[in-house]
Amino acid sequence: MGGTGPLVEVRNVSKIYGRPPRQVVAVERVSFEIRPGEFVALLGPSGCGKSTLLRMITGLAQPSEGEIRYRGQPLRGINPYATIVFQTFALYPWLTVLGNVELALKARGVPPAQRRERALQLIDMVGLDGFEHAYPRELSGGMRQKVGFARALAAEPELLCMDEPFSALDVLSAEALRGELMELWLSKRLPIQAILLVTHNIEEAVWMADRLILMDKDPGRVIAELEVRLPHPRRRKDAYFQAMVDRVYATIAGRTEEQVPGKRPGEPGRAYRMPEARINAVAGLTEKLLEEGGWADLYRLAEELRYELDDMLTIVEAAELLGFVKVAEGDITLTPLGEAFAEASILARKEIVAGRLLRLPIIRWIYETLHADDDGRVSADYFREQLQLDFTPEEAERQLDIAIHWGRYAELFAYDEDADELFLEEVPAPAMD
Ligand SMILES: Nc1ncnc2c1ncn2[C@@H]1O[C@H](COP(=O)(O)OP(=O)(O)OP(=O)(O)O)[C@@H](O)[C@H]1O
């Protein structure tokens, strides 16, 4: 294959979507390399720019700043050496498994005479032997994804990129497919030189990859790189494996700053994005921690509560913001306030939350705006517009939803759906005249 240098070099890459004042910095000054023979996983919370990076490496999107090199050459346009496997595959429903794979070979210019044989080999390779003549509708989700893999492999890519390829599958199919992919990769029966996997499943990344690139969001950036020095096949119960998962958790979680950095929408600086967590989930977390004696290992807790990384991080972030927990080195501890909350009555809980929420700039701003209004009612559109100075329209809507959900819980303010207005629960007494 020639050359011992890196296959992919991402150098100081930033990607900015939109125009001022509504820009989204999807990734900021990201640098890393992928070397031949490596299986690399990009891991991080939702919105940290993983898919954006994958799109840039495959040439489907261009960096706003910085450069991507492939085998030492600046990448321009589509990367002909890379293929991408998505979460779900668009298969042609009117073609059989064989037809779908043959079509991918045709697209690559493989002559008709060789297509059939090669397609059959690929189908065999992904473990779909016997299903050549089945139609997509006759296959399970896991099998359809295997056809997707066969089609991606038909392109004989040097670099196989995968964007959450197992996340749409049920647990067992995902596990089986991971196993088959690892076997293929380790057996070196493929011309693939390197694999880049995007995931937010920590265990999956530690189970498969040689190196983990950990990212955080707002803006999307690389926060750490970790090598996984474990031979294959890896065992999840292995102490090193668990320690590695703990380390990843410790690096990604618990990054909420004590004093919420923040400002109100429209003020210079960056508005703090509130995590989309239900108070019930936060309450559940504090109760569980109380039961555990006030302390738990974050990774095991997530496993026990059956939370995906993203959900867990969001709930933990909200609990941290409210001052109920502290996270350090992969452990989560209940604070005295968190303990008080977990043991409090519903009414007392509302009061505790109200006090803490008013420290969050967006909530305080809504609360004060309503108080400044004569009848304590303001159109939701006003808040939307202001929030859109800092967030995309979708994110602004989400922030408003979170604010309403939290504000309602704490009885700071409420929302009138018919009028699309926010209002104070306790309307200031009208002036007498
Ligand atoms: N075409 C676009 N226009 C505007 N903003 C975008 C666009 N694509 C992505 N973004 C924003 O860029 C940021 C990074 O998105 P990206 O999809 O790359 O993250 P991700 O880590 O892959 O997230 P997920 O795991 O949810 O897919 C997000 O804030 C997202 O809203």
The ligand as an ORCA input file, in Angstrom:
! r2SCAN-3c Opt
* xyz 0 1
  N     -26.136     21.604      8.329
  C     -26.076     22.183      9.526
  N     -26.472     23.454      9.723
  C     -26.403     24.049     10.932
  N     -25.923     23.452     12.030
  C     -25.510     22.181     11.921
  C     -25.558     21.473     10.668
  N     -25.077     20.226     10.866
  C     -24.750     20.145     12.182
  N     -24.995     21.319     12.809
  C     -24.739     21.628     14.230
  O     -23.375     21.367     14.492
  C     -23.207     20.757     15.755
  C     -22.516     19.418     15.593
  O     -23.390     18.515     14.928
  P     -23.015     17.017     14.566
  O     -24.215     16.367     13.956
  O     -21.764     16.973     13.813
  O     -22.767     16.417     16.014
  P     -22.739     14.902     16.498
  O     -21.729     14.846     17.590
  O     -22.563     13.993     15.360
  O     -24.185     14.756     17.116
  P     -25.163     13.462     17.114
  O     -24.486     12.443     17.927
  O     -26.409     14.012     17.767
  O     -25.368     13.105     15.686
  C     -24.589     20.676     16.372
  O     -24.761     21.808     17.198
  C     -25.504     20.723     15.177
  O     -26.752     21.296     15.542
*
